[in-house]
């Protein structure tokens, strides 16, 4: 007997995060963004038990000099 496939959906979001950034902590903006992306990916996977996979991509990094 073949298993009945479980229906799935894909939900896409666009998220912009404004983050404190200290350039003197040894990470470039790209390296820091990659770390945050990894944290976001982990959080999304842990957020709901129904999550099968999470895909993220960095689309822009803007340095705002205040």
C-alpha positions in Angstrom: 0.0 0.0 0.0 1.4 3.4 -1.0 1.6 6.1 1.6 -0.8 9.0 1.1 1.2 12.2 0.4 0.8 15.0 2.9 -0.3 18.2 1.3 2.3 21.0 1.6 2.2 24.8 0.9 5.0 27.2 0.3 4.7 30.7 1.9 7.0 33.5 0.8 7.9 36.5 2.9 10.0 39.6 2.4 11.6 40.8 5.7 13.8 43.8 6.2 15.8 43.9 9.5 17.3 47.0 10.8 20.2 45.9 13.0 22.8 47.5 15.2 26.2 47.0 13.7 29.6 47.6 15.2 32.3 47.5 12.6 35.0 47.2 15.3 33.8 43.7 16.3 35.8 42.2 13.4 33.0 41.3 11.0 32.4 43.0 7.7 28.7 44.0 6.9 28.5 40.9 4.5 29.9 38.6 7.2 27.6 40.0 9.8 24.6 39.7 7.5 25.5 36.1 6.8 25.5 35.3 10.5 22.1 36.9 11.0 20.8 35.0 8.0 22.0 31.7 9.6 20.3 32.7 12.9 17.1 33.6 11.0 17.2 30.3 9.2 17.6 28.4 12.4 14.8 30.3 14.1 12.4 29.6 11.2 13.2 25.9 11.3 12.5 25.8 15.1 9.5 28.1 15.0 6.9 25.6 13.9 7.2 21.8 13.9 5.4 21.7 10.5 8.4 23.5 8.8 10.0 21.1 6.4 12.6 23.5 5.0 13.4 27.2 5.0 15.2 29.1 2.2 16.6 32.6 2.7 18.7 34.9 0.6 20.3 38.2 1.2 19.1 40.7 -1.4 20.7 43.9 -0.1 22.9 45.3 2.6 22.8 49.0 3.2 25.0 50.8 5.7 23.1 53.7 7.2 25.6 56.1 8.8 23.8 57.8 11.6 
